[in-house]
Amino acid sequence: MPRNIEIKARIASVEALLPRARALADGEPELIEQDDTFFRVPQGRLKLREFCDGRAELIQYQRADEDKARASDYLVVPVPEAAALRQALARACGEHGRVRKRRWLLRAGPTRIHLDRVEGLGDFIELEVVLRPGQTDAEGQAVARELLAALGLAQAPLEAGAYRDLLAAQAPAGHSGPGSGAG
C-alpha cells in the first residue's frame, strides 16, 4: 500500500507563497479543482474526489490527526461513474462532509507540494513526501521539515486534522448543510 508523510499549515495566501514554491519545484504548478465528498466509515477515512474535467477517484486513507509530519497509508481507485457511486455510498454509509478546493500542485523530488485554497477555510500548504519502499517515516519527516524551512515556514503552526475536520469545527451547532463536517 502506498505511504507518504504529510504536513499541513495555514498560510497567508497562495499568491504570496507560490514564487518560493516554484523556485524549489521541478516544474510549473498545475491548477486542479477538487470536490471531495467524505463518507462515514468504521476505519480511517473514505472520500470520493471529483475533478472539474469529469475524472474521479475513490480514496481510502488512514492517518493520525497530529500537528506534526505524520504517516498516511492510502489507496486510490479510479471511478468511472462518480455520481452513481456518490449516491450508493451516501445511501450505504452516510455522507460525512464535503470539501471544495483549488489546488496548485507542484513537485519537488519525492514531494508533492499542495497550495490549497479551501472554500470556507482559506489558504494552506500541504506537503506529501512519497516514501520509497524501505524508507522510514523519520526520513520522510526530515524531508518535509527541510522543505517547510526552505519555504520560510519552519515556525508556522501546523494543522492536525483534515480540511473536513476544520470545517466541522467552525460549523454552528446543528448545521448540516454543504461543507458541514467537511475537510
N, C-alpha and C positions, 0 to 999 in steps of 0.2 A: 504494500500500500504506500503511495507517495506520502512524503513527510516534509514539512517545512517548519521554519521558525518564523513566527510573526511578532511584529511590534507595531503599535499604533499610538499616534499622538495628535492632538488638536493643533492646527496651525492657523496663523493669522489669515493667510489667503493662499490659494493655489498659485495665483499670478506672482506673488512675492517669492515663492519657493521654486517655481518652475525653472528659472535660469540656473540656479545651483544644481538642481536635479539633472538638467540637460548636460551640464558640464561633466557630471560623473557617469552619465549613461552611455551605453554602447550605440545608441541611435536616437532618432527623433521620437517624441511621445506619440502614442496612439490614443485618440479620444474615443471612449466607449460609454454608451448609455446603458445602464443596467437597471432592471426592475426585479427585485428579489422578493419572493413570497416564501415565508417560513411556515413550517407545519409542526404541530405538536408530535413529538416522538419520545419514547421512553429513554433513549440513549443518544447523547450527542445532539447534533442539530441537522436539520434537513431543510434545504431550500431549493426552490425552482428559480433559476436565473434566466430571465428573458432579455434578449438584446434587441435593439431597435431594428436590426436587419432581418429579424424573424428567427434567428437561431435561438436555441435554448439548451440548458443543461440542468440536470438534477445533481446537486452537490450534497453529500453527507460528510460531516466532519466532526471531530472530537478535539476539543481544546479547552484547557483550563482558563477560567476568567481571572487573569492576574495582570497587574500593571507592570509587566516586565516582558522581555522577549520570552515567548513560550512556544512549545511544540504543538503542531497541529497535524493530525492524521486525516487524510481526506480521500474521497473517491468521487470522480466526476464522470457522469454518464450523459452522452448527447441525447437530446429529446426531440423527436420529430414532430410531435403534436402537443405543444406546451399547454394550450387552453384546455384540452381534454384531460391531460394529466393533472393540471392545477385543480380542476373540478373534482376529479377522482380522489386526489389526496386530501382536499378540503373536506369531502364527504367522509372519508375514512379516518382521518387523523385530526381534522380541525385546523384552521389557519391560526398562526401564532404571531402574525405581524407581516409588515411589508416595508421594504426599504428601496427607495429610488435614488439613484446617484449618477453623476457624471464622473467618470474616472479617466485621468490622464495616466496611461501605463507607460513606464519606461523600464528598461532592463540594464542592470549593471552587473556583469558577470552572472553569478547564480541567483541574483536577487531581482525580484520584481518590485519596482517602486511604484506605489499607487498614490497619486494625488487625487483625493476624493472630495467632491462637493456633494454632500448628502442633504437631500431635501428635509427640511425641518431641523437640521443639526448644525450645518456649517461645513467648514473645510478641515480636512485631516490628511495626514500622511500615514500610509500603512506599508511596511516593508515585509516581504515574504522571501526569506532565504531558503531556496530549494536545496534540501540536503541530498548529497550523493549517497549511494549505498555505502554503509560503513562509517559515514561521517557522524560525529557525535552532536548532540544538542548543544553542548558547550561551544563547539567550534562554530556552529551556526549562530549562536547568541553573540559570539565575539564579532562575527561578520556584521550582524545587524547593528551592534553598538558602534562599530567603527564607521559604518555608513551614516548612521544618525549623527555622529560627531562631524563627519565630513560635510554634512548638510547644515551644520551650525545648530543642531537640535539636541546636543548632548545633555542639556539640562532641562529639556522640555518634559513636562509632566506626561506620563504615559496613561493611556486608557486601558482599563481592564476588560471591559465587555465588548460585545459585538454592537454594531450600529443599532440593531434591533433592540438590544437592552438599553442603550442610551435613549432611544426614542420612547421606550416604555417608561423609563424613569421620569421623563418630563411630561408624560400624558396626564391630564387630570383624572382623578379617580372616577371609575365607571365609564371612561371614554373607550369606545370600541370601534371607532371609525378607521379609515385607511391610515396606515402608519402607526397605529397604536400597537405597542408590543413589537415594533419592527426594528431591524438593525443588522 
